[in-house]
Amino acid sequence: MWSIPEFYGRQLLLLLVLSPVLEEVVVRAGLQEWLMRRAPQAVAPPVLVSAATFGLLHLRSGWPHSLAVTVPGLALALLYQRTRSWRWCAVAHSAMNALAISVCGL
């Protein structure tokens, strides 16, 4: 069985590194990029669809949480729209997770 520090270390690794990278690769570099290439002149649909998808990915934590993370998902989608860099989105995502952990705990 894991010790308490090992458990929290694994949780922090998951929330601050693995989840942000994986979610941003899938949602921004995957879905949003695909939508942006399909309709180069359309700005709102790729941003809104990727933000909504980001919220739905968090549905396992319940509807209130899913809706709450849709707003930061919108900010991340706008960041991707401007920079076209999933890496910057992953850094911002990790920072948002760190803020949430510091306020709410694990």
ZADO-1210 file (C-alpha; in nm, 4 decimals, padded with zeros to 6 digits):
<atoms>
<atom x="00.0000" y="00.0000" z="00.0000" code="MET" pos="1"/>
<atom x="00.1186" y="00.3564" z="-00.0654" code="TRP" pos="2"/>
<atom x="00.2325" y="00.5853" z="00.2107" code="SER" pos="3"/>
<atom x="00.0539" y="00.9188" z="00.2501" code="ILE" pos="4"/>
<atom x="00.3405" y="01.1298" z="00.1042" code="PRO" pos="5"/>
<atom x="00.3683" y="00.8889" z="-00.1892" code="GLU" pos="6"/>
<atom x="-00.0084" y="00.9126" z="-00.2515" code="PHE" pos="7"/>
<atom x="-00.0009" y="01.2944" z="-00.2515" code="TYR" pos="8"/>
<atom x="00.3075" y="01.2941" z="-00.4721" code="GLY" pos="9"/>
<atom x="00.1288" y="01.0765" z="-00.7262" code="ARG" pos="10"/>
<atom x="-00.1814" y="01.2982" z="-00.7103" code="GLN" pos="11"/>
<atom x="00.0270" y="01.6113" z="-00.7633" code="LEU" pos="12"/>
<atom x="00.2097" y="01.4524" z="-01.0566" code="LEU" pos="13"/>
<atom x="-00.1247" y="01.3597" z="-01.2096" code="LEU" pos="14"/>
<atom x="-00.2878" y="01.7017" z="-01.1532" code="LEU" pos="15"/>
<atom x="00.0093" y="01.9239" z="-01.2312" code="LEU" pos="16"/>
<atom x="00.1803" y="01.7365" z="-01.5154" code="VAL" pos="17"/>
<atom x="00.0060" y="01.4387" z="-01.6700" code="LEU" pos="18"/>
<atom x="-00.3541" y="01.5629" z="-01.6893" code="SER" pos="19"/>
<atom x="-00.2709" y="01.9088" z="-01.8245" code="PRO" pos="20"/>
<atom x="-00.0443" y="01.7664" z="-02.0951" code="VAL" pos="21"/>
<atom x="-00.2825" y="01.4897" z="-02.1981" code="LEU" pos="22"/>
<atom x="-00.5955" y="01.7070" z="-02.1939" code="GLU" pos="23"/>
<atom x="-00.4315" y="01.9892" z="-02.3877" code="GLU" pos="24"/>
<atom x="-00.2905" y="01.7538" z="-02.6511" code="VAL" pos="25"/>
<atom x="-00.6297" y="01.5917" z="-02.7013" code="VAL" pos="26"/>
<atom x="-00.8593" y="01.8953" z="-02.6702" code="VAL" pos="27"/>
<atom x="-00.6463" y="02.1817" z="-02.8083" code="ARG" pos="28"/>
<atom x="-00.3878" y="02.0242" z="-03.0406" code="ALA" pos="29"/>
<atom x="-00.6375" y="01.7585" z="-03.1467" code="GLY" pos="30"/>
<atom x="-00.9993" y="01.8704" z="-03.1504" code="LEU" pos="31"/>
<atom x="-00.9604" y="02.2485" z="-03.1603" code="GLN" pos="32"/>
<atom x="-00.6832" y="02.2378" z="-03.4199" code="GLU" pos="33"/>
<atom x="-00.8941" y="02.0049" z="-03.6362" code="TRP" pos="34"/>
<atom x="-01.1921" y="02.2403" z="-03.6112" code="LEU" pos="35"/>
<atom x="-00.9752" y="02.5423" z="-03.6872" code="MET" pos="36"/>
<atom x="-00.8379" y="02.3779" z="-04.0016" code="ARG" pos="37"/>
<atom x="-01.1843" y="02.2742" z="-04.1204" code="ARG" pos="38"/>
<atom x="-01.3193" y="02.6293" z="-04.0923" code="ALA" pos="39"/>
<atom x="-01.0248" y="02.8735" z="-04.0969" code="PRO" pos="40"/>
<atom x="-01.2481" y="03.1840" z="-04.0880" code="GLN" pos="41"/>
<atom x="-01.4605" y="03.0628" z="-03.7946" code="ALA" pos="42"/>
<atom x="-01.3248" y="03.1710" z="-03.4574" code="VAL" pos="43"/>
<atom x="-01.6108" y="03.1046" z="-03.2155" code="ALA" pos="44"/>
<atom x="-01.7086" y="02.7438" z="-03.3003" code="PRO" pos="45"/>
<atom x="-01.3648" y="02.5858" z="-03.2394" code="PRO" pos="46"/>
<atom x="-01.3243" y="02.7825" z="-02.9161" code="VAL" pos="47"/>
<atom x="-01.6714" y="02.7025" z="-02.7844" code="LEU" pos="48"/>
<atom x="-01.6640" y="02.3346" z="-02.8850" code="VAL" pos="49"/>
<atom x="-01.3236" y="02.2760" z="-02.7275" code="SER" pos="50"/>
<atom x="-01.4252" y="02.4596" z="-02.4066" code="ALA" pos="51"/>
<atom x="-01.7455" y="02.2536" z="-02.3834" code="ALA" pos="52"/>
<atom x="-01.5521" y="01.9325" z="-02.4496" code="THR" pos="53"/>
<atom x="-01.3039" y="02.0286" z="-02.1785" code="PHE" pos="54"/>
<atom x="-01.5943" y="02.0721" z="-01.9366" code="GLY" pos="55"/>
<atom x="-01.7444" y="01.7376" z="-02.0355" code="LEU" pos="56"/>
<atom x="-01.4113" y="01.5637" z="-01.9745" code="LEU" pos="57"/>
<atom x="-01.4524" y="01.6636" z="-01.6096" code="HIS" pos="58"/>
<atom x="-01.8067" y="01.5298" z="-01.5822" code="LEU" pos="59"/>
<atom x="-01.6873" y="01.2413" z="-01.3664" code="ARG" pos="60"/>
<atom x="-01.6510" y="01.4927" z="-01.0840" code="SER" pos="61"/>
<atom x="-02.0157" y="01.5996" z="-01.1234" code="GLY" pos="62"/>
<atom x="-02.2108" y="01.8622" z="-01.3178" code="TRP" pos="63"/>
<atom x="-02.1172" y="02.1581" z="-01.0924" code="PRO" pos="64"/>
<atom x="-01.7462" y="02.0836" z="-01.1355" code="HIS" pos="65"/>
<atom x="-01.7879" y="02.0213" z="-01.5068" code="SER" pos="66"/>
<atom x="-01.9588" y="02.3571" z="-01.5530" code="LEU" pos="67"/>
<atom x="-01.7039" y="02.5319" z="-01.3317" code="ALA" pos="68"/>
<atom x="-01.4066" y="02.4144" z="-01.5386" code="VAL" pos="69"/>
<atom x="-01.5720" y="02.5182" z="-01.8640" code="THR" pos="70"/>
<atom x="-01.4787" y="02.8837" z="-01.7974" code="VAL" pos="71"/>
<atom x="-01.1058" y="02.8098" z="-01.7548" code="PRO" pos="72"/>
<atom x="-01.1460" y="02.5800" z="-02.0564" code="GLY" pos="73"/>
<atom x="-01.2681" y="02.8814" z="-02.2511" code="LEU" pos="74"/>
<atom x="-00.9594" y="03.0774" z="-02.1445" code="ALA" pos="75"/>
<atom x="-00.7365" y="02.7892" z="-02.2539" code="LEU" pos="76"/>
<atom x="-00.9194" y="02.7662" z="-02.5872" code="ALA" pos="77"/>
<atom x="-00.8666" y="03.1386" z="-02.6473" code="LEU" pos="78"/>
<atom x="-00.4990" y="03.1003" z="-02.5550" code="LEU" pos="79"/>
<atom x="-00.4658" y="02.8192" z="-02.8081" code="TYR" pos="80"/>
<atom x="-00.6523" y="03.0227" z="-03.0712" code="GLN" pos="81"/>
<atom x="-00.3994" y="03.3017" z="-03.0259" code="ARG" pos="82"/>
<atom x="-00.0742" y="03.1039" z="-02.9848" code="THR" pos="83"/>
<atom x="-00.1465" y="02.7690" z="-03.1540" code="ARG" pos="84"/>
<atom x="00.0708" y="02.6155" z="-02.8811" code="SER" pos="85"/>
<atom x="-00.0686" y="02.3309" z="-02.6721" code="TRP" pos="86"/>
<atom x="00.2449" y="02.3625" z="-02.4568" code="ARG" pos="87"/>
<atom x="00.1500" y="02.7120" z="-02.3368" code="TRP" pos="88"/>
<atom x="-00.1995" y="02.5806" z="-02.2706" code="CYS" pos="89"/>
<atom x="-00.0565" y="02.2922" z="-02.0657" code="ALA" pos="90"/>
<atom x="00.1537" y="02.5351" z="-01.8591" code="VAL" pos="91"/>
<atom x="-00.1502" y="02.7574" z="-01.7976" code="ALA" pos="92"/>
<atom x="-00.3640" y="02.4505" z="-01.7199" code="HIS" pos="93"/>
<atom x="-00.1057" y="02.3289" z="-01.4683" code="SER" pos="94"/>
<atom x="-00.0961" y="02.6733" z="-01.3050" code="ALA" pos="95"/>
<atom x="-00.4765" y="02.6748" z="-01.2784" code="MET" pos="96"/>
<atom x="-00.4665" y="02.3294" z="-01.1191" code="ASN" pos="97"/>
<atom x="-00.1982" y="02.4458" z="-00.8742" code="ALA" pos="98"/>
<atom x="-00.4151" y="02.7437" z="-00.7771" code="LEU" pos="99"/>
<atom x="-00.7188" y="02.5196" z="-00.7308" code="ALA" pos="100"/>
<atom x="-00.5167" y="02.2776" z="-00.5145" code="ILE" pos="101"/>
<atom x="-00.3821" y="02.5617" z="-00.3012" code="SER" pos="102"/>
<atom x="-00.7334" y="02.6980" z="-00.2434" code="VAL" pos="103"/>
<atom x="-00.9397" y="02.3778" z="-00.2260" code="CYS" pos="104"/>
<atom x="-00.6828" y="02.1124" z="-00.1378" code="GLY" pos="105"/>
<atom x="-00.6480" y="01.7699" z="-00.2974" code="LEU" pos="106"/>
</atoms>
